[in-house]
Amino acid sequence: MAEMNQKKSVFSNIFVVFLGATLCCFLWGSATPSIKIGYRLFSIASDDTPTVVLFAGVRFFFAGIFTVLFGSLLQKQLLLPRSVIAFKKVVALAMVQTILQYFFFYGGLTRCPGVKSSVILATNVFASLLIAALLFKQEKLTVLKIFGCIVGFVGVLLVTVFGKEVDYHISFGGEGFIFLSSVCYGLSGCLMKLFSRDENTVMLSGYQFAFGGAVMILTGFCLGGRFSGFTLQSASLLLYLIFVSSVAYTLWGLLLSHNDVSRVVIFGFLNPVFGVILSSIFLNEQSQTGLVTIISLILVCLGIFLVNRKSIRN
């Protein structure tokens, strides 16, 4: 078993979980305005799915390369899938976490309004918990965990829906695809925890990104996706997005490998909250009032506390 996957680890410490998971969510939240700015700098239309897929593929491919290189430097050896089984695990993760998740996400996004997408994506916390408890038997499903998830979800509803008109029309190719993207997200976290028992977590993260990104690049390019406009500003932004994917997903994977899935994924409710706050700052997008945002943040934090209450007391 890899050294980084020993049962007692710094990544099991509740304060490390809190700081690490919050950092991941902040980075993912910052990706929301950064991607929109990137589309503008590279002249990418948000409904140009092939180019959007190509752009995401470039980001993920290089995130994987940087993750492998950085992990290799830290461990003073080249990280490689050292068996056929390890390679199969990389491919399985890439299919679920990168290829299928973003296939459903980008496919559904063009047919599902942004407000509803944010709400549906937040169900990935429920998906992660149910898959971990019922399918993989990685932890027990308790009333407190379910209640904590519900409280956090209410916080997400406040910050994304309050005061806005919501279209309740549902289609499989729109809302259905966004929901399947959330399911893929939940499944990928459980697979990462399972595979990390015998494989290096950083290796898994890096190579699944590189493989999945390469498939997305090829798919986007073959479908006619193209983008240009490389300047110092646009290149710097792309590097930041690569950094976000590399650091956030790798750290998230390390936290998952050393903790119950529910203990970590509950922090995912912070993603839309950070996304709304940072979008209002950097994009001047109209958002909820400060009071609504504060109440939303309090509810999300309460949900996190409820799910992690036992760990905090210990």
Backbone as numpy.savetxt, mean C-alpha at the origin, in Angstrom:
# Nx Ny Nz CAx CAy CAz Cx Cy Cz
16.10 -20.39 8.46 15.24 -19.19 8.46 16.12 -17.96 8.46
15.73 -16.95 7.71 16.55 -15.76 7.58 16.69 -15.07 8.92
17.87 -14.42 9.10 18.18 -13.76 10.36 17.17 -12.68 10.70
16.69 -11.97 9.67 15.77 -10.86 9.89 14.39 -11.34 10.31
14.15 -12.65 10.23 12.83 -13.17 10.54 12.79 -13.92 11.87
13.80 -13.67 12.72 13.78 -14.30 14.01 12.56 -13.80 14.79
12.08 -14.70 15.68 10.80 -14.40 16.32 10.86 -13.10 17.12
11.94 -12.92 17.94 12.07 -11.71 18.72 12.90 -10.72 17.91
12.30 -9.62 17.62 12.95 -8.63 16.76 12.52 -7.25 17.19
13.35 -6.27 16.82 13.01 -4.88 17.09 11.70 -4.50 16.41
11.39 -5.19 15.31 10.16 -4.88 14.56 8.90 -5.36 15.29
9.07 -6.10 16.38 7.93 -6.53 17.19 7.59 -5.53 18.28
8.50 -4.60 18.53 8.27 -3.60 19.57 7.12 -2.69 19.18
6.17 -2.46 20.10 4.97 -1.71 19.77 5.27 -0.29 19.32
6.32 0.32 19.91 6.67 1.68 19.51 7.28 1.72 18.12
8.06 0.68 17.79 8.61 0.58 16.44 7.49 0.36 15.43
6.51 -0.48 15.81 5.35 -0.72 14.95 4.60 0.59 14.71
4.37 1.34 15.78 3.64 2.61 15.67 4.38 3.59 14.77
5.66 3.79 15.02 6.43 4.76 14.24 6.62 4.29 12.80
6.94 3.00 12.64 7.20 2.47 11.30 5.94 2.46 10.44
4.82 1.99 10.99 3.58 1.92 10.22 3.06 3.32 9.91
3.20 4.25 10.86 2.77 5.62 10.61 3.61 6.26 9.52
4.93 6.00 9.53 5.80 6.51 8.48 5.38 5.96 7.12
5.10 4.67 7.05 4.65 4.06 5.79 3.40 4.75 5.27
2.43 4.95 6.16 1.17 5.56 5.75 1.35 7.01 5.33
2.25 7.72 6.01 2.55 9.10 5.61 3.16 9.13 4.21
4.08 8.20 3.95 4.71 8.14 2.62 3.68 7.80 1.56
2.82 6.81 1.84 1.78 6.45 0.88 0.79 7.60 0.69
0.48 8.31 1.78 -0.40 9.46 1.67 0.22 10.56 0.82
1.54 10.72 0.94 2.23 11.73 0.13 2.29 11.34 -1.34
2.16 10.03 -1.60 2.18 9.58 -3.00 0.96 10.06 -3.77
-0.16 10.28 -3.06 -1.38 10.73 -3.73 -1.19 12.06 -4.46
-0.76 13.13 -3.79 -0.50 14.37 -4.52 0.71 14.27 -5.44
1.71 13.47 -5.05 2.93 13.36 -5.87 2.63 12.74 -7.23
1.77 11.72 -7.25 1.41 11.09 -8.51 0.66 12.07 -9.41
-0.26 12.84 -8.81 -1.01 13.82 -9.60 -0.08 14.88 -10.17
0.89 15.33 -9.38 1.88 16.30 -9.87 2.73 15.66 -10.97
3.06 14.37 -10.78 3.85 13.66 -11.78 3.13 13.56 -13.11
1.82 13.29 -13.05 1.03 13.24 -14.29 1.11 14.57 -15.03
1.07 15.66 -14.28 1.13 16.98 -14.92 2.51 17.24 -15.51
3.55 16.91 -14.77 4.91 17.18 -15.25 5.28 16.33 -16.46
4.76 15.09 -16.50 5.05 14.20 -17.63 3.95 14.22 -18.68
2.99 15.14 -18.52 1.88 15.30 -19.49 1.12 13.99 -19.69
0.75 13.35 -18.59 0.02 12.09 -18.63 -1.44 12.36 -18.25
-2.36 12.03 -19.13 -3.78 12.17 -18.82 -4.19 11.05 -17.87
-4.97 11.39 -16.84 -5.33 10.40 -15.83 -6.17 9.26 -16.41
-6.83 9.49 -17.56 -7.63 8.43 -18.17 -6.87 7.69 -19.26
-5.58 8.00 -19.43 -4.73 7.29 -20.39 -4.14 6.08 -19.67
-4.95 5.03 -19.53 -4.57 3.88 -18.73 -3.24 3.23 -19.14
-2.97 3.01 -20.46 -1.69 2.40 -20.82 -0.48 3.20 -20.33
-0.54 4.53 -20.44 0.59 5.35 -19.99 0.68 5.38 -18.47
-0.48 5.39 -17.81 -0.50 5.35 -16.35 0.12 4.05 -15.85
-0.20 2.93 -16.50 0.37 1.64 -16.14 1.88 1.63 -16.40
2.29 2.20 -17.54 3.71 2.29 -17.86 4.46 3.11 -16.81
3.88 4.25 -16.44 4.50 5.13 -15.44 4.64 4.41 -14.11
3.58 3.72 -13.69 3.62 2.96 -12.43 4.64 1.83 -12.51
4.71 1.18 -13.68 5.67 0.09 -13.85 7.10 0.56 -13.70
7.42 1.72 -14.28 8.77 2.29 -14.14 9.08 2.55 -12.67
8.12 3.13 -12.00 8.28 3.43 -10.56 8.53 2.15 -9.77
7.73 1.11 -9.97 7.86 -0.11 -9.18 9.13 -0.88 -9.56
9.46 -0.90 -10.85 10.65 -1.65 -11.28 11.91 -1.10 -10.60
12.07 0.21 -10.65 13.27 0.80 -10.04 13.21 0.77 -8.52
12.00 0.79 -7.95 11.87 0.63 -6.50 12.40 -0.75 -6.09
12.09 -1.76 -6.91 12.59 -3.10 -6.63 14.10 -3.18 -6.74
14.66 -2.57 -7.78 16.11 -2.58 -7.96 16.80 -1.90 -6.78
16.31 -0.72 -6.39 16.91 0.00 -5.27 16.78 -0.77 -3.96
15.65 -1.44 -3.77 15.44 -2.22 -2.55 16.45 -3.36 -2.46
16.66 -4.07 -3.56 17.61 -5.18 -3.58 19.04 -4.68 -3.34
19.40 -3.58 -4.01 20.75 -3.03 -3.86 21.01 -2.56 -2.43
20.04 -1.83 -1.87 20.20 -1.31 -0.51 20.23 -2.45 0.50
19.34 -3.44 0.33 19.33 -4.59 1.23 20.63 -5.39 1.13
21.17 -5.50 -0.06 22.43 -6.23 -0.26 23.59 -5.52 0.43
23.59 -4.18 0.35 24.64 -3.40 1.02 24.56 -3.57 2.53
23.36 -3.54 3.07 23.19 -3.67 4.52 23.63 -5.04 5.01
23.35 -6.08 4.23 23.67 -7.44 4.66 25.00 -7.94 4.11
25.65 -7.07 3.32 26.98 -7.37 2.77 27.01 -8.65 1.95
25.91 -8.89 1.27 25.83 -10.01 0.33 24.69 -9.73 -0.64
24.83 -10.23 -1.87 23.80 -9.99 -2.87 22.54 -10.79 -2.54
21.43 -10.07 -2.42 20.16 -10.74 -2.14 19.63 -11.36 -3.42
19.37 -12.66 -3.38 18.86 -13.39 -4.53 17.84 -14.43 -4.08
16.86 -14.73 -4.93 16.00 -15.91 -4.65 16.86 -17.15 -4.87
17.25 -17.83 -3.82 18.28 -18.85 -3.91 17.75 -20.26 -4.16
16.48 -20.36 -4.55 15.91 -21.66 -4.88 14.71 -21.44 -5.79
14.29 -22.52 -6.43 13.11 -22.44 -7.29 11.89 -22.06 -6.47
11.80 -22.59 -5.25 10.67 -22.28 -4.38 10.65 -20.79 -4.03
11.83 -20.23 -3.74 11.91 -18.81 -3.42 11.49 -17.96 -4.61
11.90 -18.36 -5.82 11.51 -17.62 -7.02 10.00 -17.68 -7.24
9.41 -18.85 -6.97 7.96 -18.99 -7.11 7.22 -18.08 -6.13
7.78 -17.93 -4.93 7.19 -17.03 -3.95 7.25 -15.58 -4.42
8.37 -15.20 -5.03 8.52 -13.85 -5.58 7.46 -13.60 -6.65
7.30 -14.56 -7.56 6.33 -14.42 -8.65 4.90 -14.35 -8.09
4.60 -15.20 -7.11 3.26 -15.18 -6.51 2.96 -13.83 -5.86
3.94 -13.30 -5.13 3.77 -11.98 -4.50 3.59 -10.89 -5.54
4.41 -10.96 -6.60 4.33 -9.95 -7.65 2.97 -9.98 -8.34
2.46 -11.18 -8.57 1.16 -11.31 -9.23 0.05 -10.67 -8.40
0.09 -10.92 -7.09 -0.99 -10.43 -6.22 -0.77 -8.98 -5.81
0.44 -8.66 -5.32 0.68 -7.34 -4.72 0.84 -6.25 -5.76
1.44 -6.56 -6.88 1.72 -5.51 -7.87 0.84 -5.64 -9.11
0.89 -6.78 -9.79 0.23 -6.90 -11.09 -1.29 -6.90 -10.96
-1.86 -7.85 -10.22 -3.31 -7.92 -10.10 -3.89 -6.74 -9.33
-3.22 -6.35 -8.22 -3.75 -5.23 -7.43 -3.88 -3.97 -8.28
-2.85 -3.67 -9.06 -2.89 -2.44 -9.84 -3.66 -2.60 -11.15
-3.80 -3.83 -11.63 -4.68 -4.07 -12.78 -6.11 -3.71 -12.39
-6.56 -4.23 -11.25 -7.92 -3.92 -10.79 -8.05 -2.45 -10.39
-7.00 -1.89 -9.79 -7.07 -0.51 -9.33 -7.21 0.46 -10.50
-6.31 0.36 -11.47 -6.36 1.28 -12.61 -7.56 1.00 -13.51
-7.93 -0.28 -13.60 -9.10 -0.62 -14.41 -10.37 -0.06 -13.82
-10.49 -0.08 -12.49 -11.69 0.41 -11.84 -11.72 1.91 -11.66
-10.54 2.53 -11.57 -10.46 3.95 -11.27 -11.11 4.81 -12.36
-11.03 4.36 -13.61 -11.62 5.13 -14.70 -13.14 5.08 -14.68
-13.73 4.13 -13.95 -15.19 3.97 -13.92 -15.78 4.23 -12.53
-14.92 4.57 -11.57 -15.38 4.79 -10.20 -14.86 6.13 -9.70
-15.77 7.03 -9.26 -15.35 8.35 -8.77 -14.34 8.25 -7.64
-13.51 9.28 -7.50 -12.43 9.27 -6.52 -12.90 9.09 -5.09
-14.03 9.70 -4.73 -14.53 9.59 -3.36 -14.88 8.15 -3.03
-15.64 7.51 -3.91 -16.01 6.11 -3.68 -14.79 5.20 -3.70
-13.83 5.49 -4.57 -12.60 4.69 -4.63 -11.87 4.71 -3.29
-11.77 5.91 -2.69 -11.07 6.05 -1.41 -11.76 5.23 -0.32
-13.08 5.26 -0.31 -13.84 4.51 0.69 -13.67 3.01 0.48
-13.81 2.56 -0.77 -13.71 1.12 -1.05 -12.30 0.62 -0.76
-11.27 1.42 -1.11 -9.89 1.00 -0.86 -9.62 0.84 0.63
-10.33 1.62 1.45 -10.13 1.52 2.90 -10.60 0.17 3.43
-11.41 -0.55 2.66 -11.86 -1.88 3.11 -10.72 -2.90 3.08
-9.53 -2.49 2.56 -8.42 -3.44 2.53 -8.00 -3.85 3.94
-8.29 -3.00 4.94 -7.98 -3.37 6.32 -8.85 -4.54 6.74
-10.15 -4.48 6.44 -11.06 -5.59 6.74 -10.64 -6.84 5.97
-10.30 -6.66 4.69 -9.89 -7.80 3.87 -8.66 -8.47 4.45
-7.69 -7.66 4.87 -6.46 -8.21 5.45 -6.77 -9.02 6.70
-7.60 -8.46 7.57 -7.93 -9.12 8.83 -8.68 -10.43 8.60
-9.68 -10.41 7.72 -10.48 -11.61 7.46 -9.65 -12.70 6.79
-8.82 -12.31 5.83 -7.99 -13.30 5.14 -6.98 -13.92 6.10
-6.37 -13.08 6.95 -5.38 -13.58 7.91 -6.01 -14.53 8.92
-7.22 -14.18 9.37 -7.86 -14.98 10.42 -8.58 -16.20 9.88
-9.30 -16.05 8.78 -10.16 -17.14 8.30 -9.48 -18.04 7.27
-8.65 -17.46 6.40 -8.03 -18.25 5.34 -6.68 -18.83 5.75
-5.81 -17.98 6.31 -4.46 -18.41 6.65 -4.31 -18.83 8.11
-5.33 -18.56 8.94 -5.29 -18.92 10.36 -4.05 -18.33 11.04
-3.67 -17.11 10.66 -2.48 -16.48 11.23 -2.76 -15.78 12.55
-4.02 -15.55 12.87 -4.39 -14.93 14.14 -5.87 -15.17 14.38
-6.32 -14.81 15.58 -7.73 -14.98 15.94 -8.52 -13.71 15.64
-9.74 -13.91 15.20 -10.64 -12.79 14.92 -11.42 -12.49 16.21
-11.20 -11.31 16.78 -11.84 -10.95 18.03 -12.82 -9.79 17.84
-13.71 -9.64 18.79 -14.69 -8.55 18.75 -13.97 -7.20 18.80
-12.92 -7.11 19.62 -12.18 -5.85 19.75 -11.52 -5.45 18.44
-10.96 -6.43 17.73 -10.33 -6.14 16.44 -11.35 -5.65 15.43
-12.49 -6.32 15.38 -13.55 -5.92 14.44 -14.06 -4.52 14.79
-14.29 -4.27 16.09 -14.79 -2.96 16.51 -13.77 -1.87 16.20
-12.48 -2.16 16.42 -11.43 -1.19 16.11 -11.41 -0.85 14.63
-11.59 -1.86 13.79 -11.63 -1.63 12.34 -12.83 -0.77 11.95
-13.97 -1.03 12.59 -15.19 -0.26 12.28 -15.00 1.20 12.67
-14.42 1.44 13.85 -14.19 2.82 14.31 -13.24 3.54 13.36
-12.16 2.87 12.96 -11.22 3.48 12.02 -11.85 3.76 10.68
-12.71 2.85 10.23 -13.38 3.01 8.94 -14.34 4.21 8.97
-15.00 4.42 10.10 -15.87 5.59 10.24 -15.05 6.87 10.10
-13.84 6.85 10.65 -12.95 8.00 10.50 -12.62 8.28 9.05
-12.38 7.22 8.27 -12.10 7.36 6.84 -13.32 7.91 6.11
-14.51 7.40 6.46 -15.74 7.90 5.85 -15.90 9.40 6.08
-15.59 9.85 7.28 -15.72 11.27 7.60 -14.84 12.13 6.70
-13.56 11.75 6.60 -12.62 12.60 5.89 -12.79 12.52 4.37
-13.41 11.46 3.88 -13.54 11.32 2.42 -14.93 11.64 1.89
-15.96 11.43 2.71 -17.34 11.54 2.21 -18.10 12.73 2.77
-17.79 13.13 4.00 -18.58 14.15 4.68 -18.73 15.42 3.82
-19.97 15.82 3.59 -20.26 17.04 2.86 -20.16 16.92 1.35
-19.96 15.70 0.85 -19.82 15.49 -0.59 -20.96 14.62 -1.11
-21.31 14.84 -2.36 -22.32 14.00 -2.99 -21.70 12.69 -3.44
-22.36 11.60 -3.13 -21.84 10.28 -3.49 -22.82 9.58 -4.41
-22.31 9.10 -5.53 -23.11 8.32 -6.47 -23.14 6.88 -5.99
-24.34 6.34 -5.76 -24.46 5.00 -5.20 -24.59 3.93 -6.27
-24.41 4.31 -7.53 -24.42 3.32 -8.60 -23.19 2.42 -8.47
-23.38 1.12 -8.66 -22.30 0.15 -8.52 -22.18 -0.69 -9.78
-20.96 -0.85 -10.27 -20.71 -1.71 -11.43 -19.51 -2.60 -11.13
-19.49 -3.78 -11.72 -18.39 -4.71 -11.47 -17.07 -4.16 -12.01
-17.12 -3.52 -13.17 -15.89 -2.99 -13.78 -15.39 -1.73 -13.11
-16.18 -1.13 -12.24 -15.75 0.08 -11.54 -15.52 -0.23 -10.07
-16.58 -0.14 -9.28 -16.49 -0.40 -7.85 -16.03 -1.82 -7.56
-16.48 -2.78 -8.40 -16.07 -4.17 -8.21 -14.57 -4.35 -8.36
-13.99 -3.71 -9.35 -12.54 -3.81 -9.56 -11.77 -3.16 -8.41
-12.26 -2.02 -7.92 -11.59 -1.36 -6.80 -11.61 -2.25 -5.56
-12.75 -2.91 -5.35 -12.86 -3.83 -4.21 -11.90 -5.01 -4.38
-11.81 -5.57 -5.59 -10.87 -6.67 -5.83 -9.43 -6.23 -5.62
-9.14 -4.96 -5.93 -7.81 -4.42 -5.64 -7.53 -4.45 -4.15
-8.55 -4.11 -3.34 -8.40 -4.16 -1.88 -8.19 -5.58 -1.39
-8.89 -6.53 -1.99 -8.72 -7.94 -1.62 -7.30 -8.41 -1.94
-6.80 -8.01 -3.10 -5.42 -8.37 -3.47 -4.42 -7.79 -2.48
-4.68 -6.56 -2.04 -3.82 -5.93 -1.05 -3.82 -6.75 0.24
-5.00 -7.13 0.70 -5.09 -7.92 1.92 -4.41 -9.28 1.79
-4.60 -9.92 0.64 -3.99 -11.22 0.39 -2.47 -11.11 0.32
-1.97 -10.03 -0.29 -0.52 -9.88 -0.44 0.17 -9.74 0.91
-0.48 -9.02 1.85 0.11 -8.88 3.18 0.22 -10.21 3.90
-0.79 -11.04 3.76 -0.78 -12.36 4.40 0.26 -13.27 3.74
0.38 -13.16 2.42 1.40 -13.96 1.72 2.81 -13.52 2.14
3.00 -12.20 2.29 4.30 -11.70 2.72 4.65 -12.26 4.10
3.69 -12.27 5.01 3.93 -12.80 6.35 4.26 -14.29 6.28
3.52 -15.02 5.45 3.73 -16.46 5.31 5.10 -16.77 4.70
5.43 -16.10 3.61 6.69 -16.38 2.90 7.90 -15.93 3.70
7.74 -14.89 4.55 8.87 -14.36 5.31 9.33 -15.30 6.42
8.58 -16.35 6.66 9.03 -17.34 7.64 10.31 -18.03 7.19
10.45 -18.20 5.88 11.60 -18.93 5.35 12.47 -18.12 4.40
11.99 -16.92 4.00 12.74 -16.10 3.05 13.01 -14.72 3.62
14.04 -14.08 3.10 14.38 -12.72 3.51 13.30 -11.75 3.03
12.75 -10.97 3.95 11.65 -10.07 3.61 12.05 -9.00 2.60
13.25 -8.45 2.76 13.72 -7.41 1.84 13.90 -7.99 0.44
14.42 -9.22 0.36 14.57 -9.88 -0.94 13.21 -10.06 -1.61
12.24 -10.53 -0.84 10.89 -10.74 -1.39 10.30 -9.43 -1.91
10.42 -8.36 -1.10 9.88 -7.07 -1.50 10.55 -6.55 -2.77
11.87 -6.59 -2.79 12.60 -6.05 -3.92 12.33 -6.77 -5.23
12.42 -8.08 -5.22 12.26 -8.82 -6.47 10.81 -8.88 -6.94
9.85 -8.87 -6.01 8.46 -8.85 -6.46 8.15 -7.53 -7.14
8.71 -6.43 -6.62 8.53 -5.12 -7.25 9.17 -5.09 -8.64
10.41 -5.58 -8.72 11.12 -5.56 -10.00 10.39 -6.41 -11.04
9.95 -7.60 -10.64 9.24 -8.48 -11.58 7.89 -7.88 -11.96
7.13 -7.47 -10.97 5.82 -6.88 -11.25 5.93 -5.61 -12.06
6.91 -4.76 -11.73 7.12 -3.53 -12.48 7.48 -3.80 -13.93
8.31 -4.82 -14.16 8.71 -5.16 -15.53 7.50 -5.60 -16.35
6.61 -6.39 -15.72 5.39 -6.83 -16.41 4.51 -5.63 -16.75
4.39 -4.68 -15.82 3.58 -3.49 -16.06 4.18 -2.60 -17.15
5.50 -2.47 -17.16 6.17 -1.69 -18.21 5.88 -2.30 -19.58
6.05 -3.61 -19.68 5.82 -4.30 -20.95 4.36 -4.17 -21.38
3.44 -4.33 -20.43 2.01 -4.23 -20.73 1.64 -2.83 -21.19
2.06 -1.83 -20.42 1.75 -0.44 -20.76 2.33 -0.03 -22.10
3.58 -0.45 -22.37 4.24 -0.09 -23.63 3.55 -0.74 -24.82
3.21 -2.03 -24.68 2.56 -2.76 -25.77 1.16 -2.21 -26.07
0.52 -1.63 -25.06 -0.81 -1.05 -25.25 -0.74 0.39 -25.78
0.48 0.87 -26.00 0.63 2.21 -26.57 0.99 3.30 -25.59
1.29 2.94 -24.36 1.64 3.93 -23.35 3.00 4.56 -23.62
3.08 5.87 -23.51 4.32 6.62 -23.70 4.26 7.86 -22.81
5.41 8.26 -22.26 5.44 9.55 -21.57 6.82 10.17 -21.73
6.85 11.49 -21.70 8.09 12.24 -21.87 8.05 13.45 -20.94
9.01 14.35 -21.08 9.03 15.54 -20.25 10.00 15.43 -19.09
11.10 14.70 -19.30 12.09 14.55 -18.22 12.87 15.85 -18.02
12.71 16.40 -16.84 13.47 17.57 -16.40 14.00 17.26 -15.01
14.77 18.17 -14.46 15.28 17.95 -13.11 14.13 17.82 -12.13
13.09 18.63 -12.32 11.94 18.60 -11.42 11.15 17.30 -11.55
10.85 16.90 -12.79 10.06 15.69 -13.00 10.83 14.43 -12.61
12.14 14.43 -12.91 12.97 13.28 -12.55 13.08 13.15 -11.03
13.19 14.28 -10.34 13.27 14.27 -8.88 11.99 13.73 -8.27
10.86 14.11 -8.87 9.58 13.62 -8.37 9.46 12.11 -8.57
9.89 11.63 -9.75 9.84 10.20 -10.01 10.74 9.44 -9.03
11.91 10.00 -8.73 12.81 9.38 -7.75 12.15 9.33 -6.37
11.40 10.37 -6.04 10.72 10.37 -4.74 9.67 9.26 -4.70
8.92 9.11 -5.78 7.90 8.05 -5.83 8.54 6.67 -5.75
9.70 6.52 -6.38 10.45 5.26 -6.28 10.87 5.03 -4.83
11.34 6.08 -4.19 11.73 6.01 -2.78 10.55 5.61 -1.90
9.38 6.20 -2.14 8.18 5.88 -1.37 7.85 4.39 -1.46
7.82 3.88 -2.69 7.49 2.45 -2.87 8.53 1.56 -2.22
9.80 1.88 -2.43 10.88 1.05 -1.92 10.88 0.99 -0.40
10.84 2.15 0.24 10.94 2.21 1.70 9.65 1.74 2.36
8.51 2.27 1.92 7.25 1.98 2.59 6.88 0.50 2.51
6.92 -0.09 1.32 6.52 -1.48 1.18 7.48 -2.43 1.88
8.78 -2.12 1.84 9.75 -2.98 2.49 9.59 -2.93 4.01
9.45 -1.71 4.56 9.26 -1.56 6.00 7.94 -2.20 6.42
6.89 -2.01 5.63 5.58 -2.61 5.92 5.70 -4.15 5.94
6.45 -4.69 4.98 6.66 -6.14 4.93 7.40 -6.66 6.15
8.40 -5.90 6.60 9.15 -6.30 7.80 8.25 -6.28 9.04
7.40 -5.27 9.13 6.48 -5.19 10.27 5.48 -6.35 10.23
4.96 -6.67 9.05 4.02 -7.78 8.92 4.67 -9.11 9.29
5.92 -9.27 8.92 6.58 -10.55 9.15 6.82 -10.83 10.63
6.79 -9.79 11.47 7.08 -9.96 12.89 5.90 -9.68 13.81
4.72 -9.43 13.22 3.56 -9.09 14.04 2.30 -9.71 13.46
1.24 -9.73 14.26 -0.06 -10.11 13.73 -0.45 -9.13 12.63
-1.12 -9.63 11.60 -1.50 -8.78 10.48 -2.37 -7.62 10.95
-3.33 -7.89 11.83 -4.24 -6.84 12.30 -3.49 -5.73 13.02
-2.43 -6.09 13.72 -1.65 -5.11 14.49 -1.04 -4.04 13.59
-0.73 -4.43 12.36 -0.08 -3.51 11.42 -1.08 -2.87 10.47
-1.95 -3.69 9.85 -2.80 -3.17 8.78 -3.82 -2.15 9.27
-4.15 -2.15 10.56 -5.10 -1.16 11.08 -4.58 0.26 10.84
-3.25 0.42 10.77 -2.68 1.74 10.50 -3.01 2.21 9.09
-3.43 1.28 8.22 -3.77 1.63 6.85 -4.87 2.66 6.75
-5.68 2.80 7.81 -6.73 3.82 7.80 -6.14 5.23 7.80
-4.85 5.35 8.13 -4.20 6.66 8.10 -3.91 7.12 6.67
-3.84 6.17 5.73 -3.49 6.53 4.35 -4.38 7.61 3.76
-5.72 7.42 3.73 -6.57 8.45 3.14 -6.56 9.75 3.93
-6.36 9.66 5.25 -6.31 10.88 6.06 -5.09 11.71 5.66
-3.93 11.07 5.60 -2.72 11.77 5.17 -2.86 12.25 3.73
-3.50 11.42 2.88 -3.68 11.80 1.48 -4.50 13.07 1.33
-5.59 13.16 2.12 -6.44 14.35 2.07 -5.69 15.58 2.57
-5.00 15.43 3.69 -4.27 16.57 4.28 -3.17 17.07 3.34
-2.37 16.15 2.80 -1.25 16.54 1.94 -1.72 17.05 0.59
-2.84 16.50 0.08 -3.38 17.00 -1.18 -3.87 18.43 -1.04
-4.46 18.74 0.12 -4.93 20.10 0.34 -3.77 21.07 0.46
-2.62 20.59 0.96 -1.44 21.45 1.11 -0.73 21.66 -0.22
-0.47 20.58 -0.94 0.38 20.67 -2.14 -0.40 20.89 -3.44
-1.69 20.53 -3.43 -2.48 20.69 -4.64 -3.58 21.74 -4.50
-3.68 22.32 -3.31 -4.73 23.30 -3.02 -6.12 22.72 -3.29
-6.25 21.40 -3.07 -7.55 20.77 -3.28 -8.46 21.07 -2.11
-9.72 21.30 -2.42 -10.69 21.56 -1.36 -10.89 20.29 -0.55
-10.74 20.41 0.75 -10.88 19.25 1.62 -11.86 19.57 2.75
-11.99 18.64 3.66 -12.90 18.85 4.77 -12.39 19.97 5.67
-13.27 20.48 6.53 -12.86 21.48 7.50 -11.85 20.87 8.46
-11.11 21.73 9.14 -10.12 21.26 10.08 -10.72 20.41 11.18
-11.93 20.76 11.62 -12.59 20.01 12.69 -12.92 18.59 12.25
-13.46 18.46 11.03 -13.80 17.13 10.50 -12.53 16.27 10.38
-11.47 16.87 9.88 -10.21 16.14 9.72 -9.66 15.69 11.08
-9.75 16.57 12.07 -9.27 16.23 13.41 -10.09 15.09 14.01
-11.42 15.16 13.88 -12.29 14.09 14.40 -11.99 12.77 13.68
-11.79 12.86 12.36 -11.46 11.67 11.58 -10.16 11.04 12.08
-9.16 11.89 12.31 -7.86 11.40 12.78 -7.99 10.76 14.17
-8.81 11.37 15.03 -9.04 10.83 16.38 -9.68 9.44 16.29
-10.68 9.30 15.42 -11.35 8.01 15.27 -10.41 6.94 14.73
-9.59 7.31 13.74 -8.62 6.35 13.20 -7.63 5.93 14.28
-7.13 6.90 15.05 -6.19 6.59 16.13 -6.84 5.73 17.21
-8.13 5.99 17.48 -8.86 5.16 18.45 -8.98 3.73 17.95
-9.26 3.57 16.65 -9.33 2.23 16.07 -7.99 1.51 16.18
-6.90 2.24 15.93 -5.55 1.66 16.05 -5.29 1.23 17.49
-5.69 2.08 18.45 -5.50 1.75 19.86 -6.28 0.50 20.26
-7.53 0.41 19.81 -8.37 -0.73 20.19 -7.78 -2.05 19.68
-7.30 -2.05 18.44 -6.73 -3.27 17.88 -5.41 -3.63 18.57
-4.64 -2.61 18.98 -3.33 -2.85 19.59 -3.35 -2.73 21.11
-4.55 -2.68 21.68 -4.67 -2.44 23.13 -3.90 -3.47 23.95
-4.01 -4.73 23.60 -3.34 -5.78 24.36 -1.83 -5.63 24.28
-1.32 -5.29 23.07 0.12 -5.15 22.90 0.65 -3.95 23.69
-0.13 -2.86 23.72 0.30 -1.67 24.44 0.35 -1.93 25.94
-0.63 -2.67 26.46 -0.67 -2.97 27.90 0.46 -3.89 28.30
0.88 -4.76 27.37 1.99 -5.69 27.70 3.33 -5.01 27.60
